[in-house]
Amino acid sequence: MSEAVVRARPFVAARGEGWAGWMLCLPAVLSYLLLLLLPTLAAVLLAFTDYELGAPALNWIGLGNFQELLGDRGFRISLRNTLVYVGIVAPVSIAGALGLALLIEAATRGRALFRAVFFLPVVSLPVAMATAWQYLLHPTIGPLNAALAQIGLAGPAWLTSSDTVLLSLAFIGIWEAIGFNLVLFLAGLTAIPRELHQAAEVDGVTSAWERFRLVTWPLLGPTTLFVVTITMIRSVRVFDSVAVLTQGGPNRASEVLLYTMYTEGFTFFRLGYSAAITLVFLVIVLGLMLLQTRVLDKRVHYG
Amino acid sequence: MAEPRANPWPAVLRFAFLAALGLLFLMPYIWMISASLKPLDEIFRASLNLLPETGGTLRNYARVFENVPVLTYLWNGVVVCAGILFFQLLFAVPAGYALAKLHFPGRDWLFGLVMLGLLVPYHVPALPLYVGFSWLGLLNTYTALITPSVISVFAIFLFRQFFKALPDELIHAARIDGMNELSIVWRVILPNALPAATAFAIFSVVAHWNDLFWPLIVVTGAERATPALGVLTFRSEEAGDDFGALMAASVIMTAPLVLAFLFAQRRFVEGIATTGLKG
């Protein structure tokens, strides 16, 4: 059918649908090759060289950068901090968002308002919000410690003590992530037909918890899986709050992967070494995506 | 569902809990605005008062506008976001249409490339792109800020999915009317793609207005700094301990997107819910 119509048109028929298809894709294909594929391949290749910006030549050093990474205490701390950060931000922001979504969905009034309030951090400039948090968490002039002082507690130096800095950044990360996850969960919840809950009730499932366990949770499976992966990938990319508030300090206590990659590459201009860190970052992200498609996918009941 | 009527307490408690938590969520905004209105000595007093005790409340804002090229930052944000979105749509809409509705050799292969592109975070090509722009002498230009983002595989993916659902008859009718494929894209497909385009536009603008990573790499001076970089520059160079002015600057740079969000809340949230995929 479609081909008959196409042949009826002299213009398309002259060069065919193949010509039109490639012409329409051409700008995208060229920019894809030039701006995405080639630079990505170049980054992978760079990781095996000792290239430094401004250096006259570069040498192929094989796994040299990766060997150096293994022995680099700073990098090991950075990797560990990133995993700790993800390990805090992902579960708390996911569970928190799910709880909030269920509460908002069940609320009789103010649903739009609450959704807006919790979503606000997603659209707010992270750099600006980080400065606001810096003020809130400031040890001497910050309202948080002022409030703690009112009840006789001495608050820590949240962002400048190596004991609390990662925790404080994770807290900011949770605040930023919850609204995003909340919206995805709310979208997932509205897709569940109300009749299913009513049917469960007819079948004698009366407690809210049982209804959640037997109906909502299994049907929310695909959404949850998606939220889990996307949250982990987004939090592996933590950069702004570190760059603004701590620059990885104190004593590397808040050094994270992307920030280490940034300083090695764009402050010290060790592009080869920085590319090796980028590759580690890429492998982690790809691993999380693989986890989504291979492992987690099998445990989810699609509705 | 009959429970709430019989017993109002769960609903009341739920509302109270959400309201209290919501207020906690708004704390950074409340304190940011409050500090932006206070004179310095009050900010440093660690009081829990939200309103300034003395007058002169807009002095911080005046100081920001005097000392910081705020309007330049905002304008750069607008130029960069608009430029990026323009090219993203210009490249992705025809490609999405071709991948969805045309049959041509290599199509599946191209779609494979799109899926592959979805896997790569934009930080990965950043290093070689930086080297390239520095070779070309293009650092600190709009070109360097806009170019790397003109290709959005996510946009191609989104539009392809969306166009697949459009009826073929629409396209056949346009061909019978004598339209070529290019005019079909812009005059038939694009008007039908507005919901997807709006959702994507929201996602794109939020991402690039707020992005710090790439501007931090390619921009070296205030004249091309985006809002995110502007706040960072102001923090590290000029503000020092001037929290009041810093908070005022933060309010100014955050306001455009937050106001846009408050005005077009429903679209915003749906936009993120449908395009949230990319994150």
Contacts between the chains, C-beta under 8 A, distances in Angstrom:
chain1	res1	chain2	res2	distance
A	2	B	103	7.7
A	2	B	168	6.4
A	2	B	172	7.0
A	5	B	172	5.0
A	5	B	175	5.8
A	5	B	176	6.9
A	6	B	175	6.9
A	8	B	175	7.7
A	8	B	176	7.4
A	9	B	175	5.4
A	9	B	176	7.9
A	9	B	178	7.4
A	11	B	180	5.3
A	12	B	175	6.9
A	12	B	180	7.1
A	12	B	181	6.8
A	16	B	104	7.9
A	17	B	102	5.1
A	17	B	103	5.6
A	17	B	104	5.6
A	18	B	103	7.8
A	18	B	104	3.8
A	18	B	105	5.6
A	19	B	104	7.8
A	20	B	98	7.3
A	20	B	102	6.1
A	20	B	104	7.4
A	20	B	180	7.8
A	20	B	181	4.1
A	21	B	98	4.5
A	21	B	102	4.1
A	21	B	103	7.4
A	21	B	104	3.2
A	21	B	107	6.3
A	22	B	98	7.9
A	22	B	104	6.2
A	22	B	106	7.4
A	23	B	181	7.5
A	23	B	182	7.8
A	24	B	94	3.9
A	24	B	95	6.3
A	24	B	97	6.4
A	24	B	98	4.1
A	24	B	102	7.3
A	24	B	181	6.3
A	24	B	182	7.3
A	24	B	185	6.6
A	25	B	94	7.1
A	25	B	95	4.7
A	25	B	98	5.1
A	25	B	99	7.2
A	25	B	110	6.0
A	27	B	90	6.9
A	27	B	91	4.6
A	27	B	94	7.3
A	27	B	95	7.6
A	28	B	91	4.4
A	28	B	92	6.3
A	28	B	94	7.4
A	28	B	95	3.8
A	28	B	151	6.4
A	28	B	156	6.1
A	29	B	95	7.6
A	29	B	110	6.9
A	31	B	87	8.0
A	31	B	91	6.0
A	31	B	150	5.6
A	31	B	151	4.0
A	32	B	113	6.6
A	32	B	117	6.5
A	32	B	151	5.2
A	32	B	153	7.0
A	35	B	125	7.0
A	35	B	129	7.0
A	35	B	147	6.7
A	35	B	148	5.5
A	35	B	150	7.0
A	35	B	151	5.2
A	36	B	117	5.6
A	36	B	120	6.8
A	36	B	125	5.9
A	36	B	151	5.9
A	36	B	153	7.2
A	37	B	113	7.4
A	37	B	117	7.6
A	38	B	128	7.6
A	39	B	124	7.8
A	39	B	125	3.3
A	39	B	126	7.8
A	39	B	127	7.8
A	39	B	128	4.0
A	39	B	129	5.0
A	39	B	132	7.4
A	40	B	120	5.5
A	40	B	124	5.4
A	40	B	125	4.9
A	40	B	128	8.0
A	42	B	125	7.7
A	42	B	127	7.9
A	42	B	128	3.8
A	43	B	124	5.5
A	43	B	125	6.1
A	43	B	126	7.9
A	43	B	127	5.3
A	43	B	128	5.5
A	46	B	127	6.4
A	46	B	128	6.8
A	53	B	131	6.9
A	53	B	134	7.4
A	100	B	18	7.6
A	100	B	21	7.6
A	103	B	14	5.6
A	103	B	17	7.0
A	103	B	18	5.8
A	104	B	18	6.7
A	106	B	14	6.5
A	107	B	11	7.3
A	107	B	14	5.6
A	107	B	15	6.2
A	107	B	18	6.5
A	108	B	4	6.6
A	108	B	11	5.4
A	108	B	15	7.8
A	109	B	15	7.0
A	110	B	15	6.6
A	110	B	18	7.1
A	110	B	19	7.7
A	112	B	265	7.2
A	112	B	266	8.0
A	113	B	22	7.8
A	114	B	18	5.2
A	114	B	22	5.9
A	115	B	269	6.4
A	116	B	261	7.8
A	116	B	262	7.2
A	116	B	265	5.4
A	116	B	269	7.9
A	117	B	22	4.3
A	117	B	25	5.8
A	117	B	26	6.4
A	118	B	22	6.8
A	118	B	25	5.8
A	119	B	261	7.7
A	119	B	268	7.7
A	119	B	269	6.1
A	119	B	272	7.8
A	120	B	25	7.3
A	120	B	26	7.4
A	120	B	29	7.3
A	120	B	258	6.8
A	120	B	261	7.1
A	121	B	25	7.2
A	122	B	206	7.4
A	122	B	272	6.8
A	123	B	206	5.6
A	123	B	210	7.9
A	123	B	257	4.8
A	123	B	258	6.2
A	123	B	260	7.8
A	123	B	261	4.5
A	123	B	268	6.9
A	124	B	29	7.8
A	124	B	210	7.9
A	124	B	254	5.2
A	124	B	257	7.1
A	124	B	258	5.9
A	125	B	209	7.1
A	125	B	210	5.4
A	125	B	227	6.0
A	125	B	228	5.9
A	125	B	231	6.9
A	125	B	250	7.4
A	125	B	253	5.3
A	125	B	254	4.6
A	125	B	257	7.0
A	126	B	210	5.7
A	126	B	212	6.9
A	126	B	228	7.2
A	127	B	210	7.9
A	127	B	212	5.7
A	127	B	227	7.9
A	127	B	228	4.5
A	127	B	229	7.9
A	127	B	231	4.5
A	127	B	232	5.4
A	127	B	250	7.9
A	127	B	253	7.7
A	128	B	32	7.5
A	128	B	227	8.0
A	128	B	228	8.0
A	128	B	231	5.2
A	128	B	249	7.8
A	128	B	250	3.6
A	128	B	251	7.6
A	128	B	253	5.3
A	128	B	254	4.5
A	129	B	28	5.7
A	129	B	32	8.0
A	129	B	250	7.7
A	129	B	254	7.2
A	131	B	32	7.8
A	131	B	231	6.6
A	131	B	235	6.2
A	131	B	246	5.7
A	131	B	247	7.0
A	131	B	250	5.1
A	132	B	28	4.0
A	132	B	29	7.2
A	132	B	31	6.3
A	132	B	32	4.0
A	132	B	247	6.9
A	132	B	250	6.1
A	133	B	28	5.8
A	135	B	31	6.1
A	135	B	32	7.2
A	135	B	35	5.9
A	135	B	243	5.9
A	135	B	247	6.7
A	136	B	27	6.4
A	136	B	28	6.1
A	136	B	31	5.5
A	140	B	46	6.2
A	141	B	43	6.4
A	141	B	44	5.1
A	141	B	45	7.3
A	141	B	46	4.8
A	141	B	243	7.6
A	142	B	46	7.2
A	143	B	31	6.0
A	143	B	46	7.6
A	143	B	48	5.8
A	145	B	46	7.5
A	146	B	46	4.6
A	146	B	47	6.9
A	146	B	48	5.6
A	147	B	48	6.4
A	149	B	46	7.9
A	150	B	48	7.5
A	175	B	25	7.0
A	175	B	28	7.7
A	180	B	272	6.8
A	180	B	276	6.8
A	180	B	279	7.6
A	183	B	269	5.4
A	183	B	272	5.5
A	183	B	273	5.1
A	183	B	276	7.0
A	184	B	273	6.3
A	184	B	276	5.5
A	186	B	273	7.5
A	187	B	273	4.2
A	198	B	1	7.6
A	201	B	1	7.9
A	226	B	277	7.9
A	230	B	276	7.0
A	230	B	277	7.4
A	230	B	279	4.7
A	233	B	121	7.7
A	233	B	279	6.3
A	234	B	279	4.8
A	237	B	121	6.5
A	237	B	123	7.1
A	239	B	212	6.9
A	239	B	213	5.6
A	240	B	212	4.9
A	240	B	213	7.7
A	240	B	228	7.6
A	243	B	212	6.4
A	243	B	216	6.9
A	243	B	232	7.3
A	244	B	212	7.7
A	244	B	232	6.1
A	244	B	235	7.0
A	258	B	123	6.2
A	258	B	213	7.4
A	261	B	123	7.3
A	262	B	213	7.4
A	262	B	216	7.6
A	262	B	217	7.7
A	265	B	127	5.6
A	265	B	130	7.7
A	266	B	130	7.2
A	266	B	216	7.8
A	266	B	217	5.5
A	271	B	127	5.6
A	271	B	131	6.8
A	274	B	127	6.1
A	275	B	127	5.5
A	278	B	123	6.6
A	278	B	124	5.5
A	278	B	126	7.8
A	278	B	127	6.4
A	281	B	121	7.4
A	281	B	123	6.8
A	281	B	124	7.4
A	282	B	120	7.0
A	282	B	121	7.1
A	282	B	124	5.3
A	285	B	119	7.5
A	285	B	121	5.7
A	286	B	119	6.1
A	289	B	119	6.1
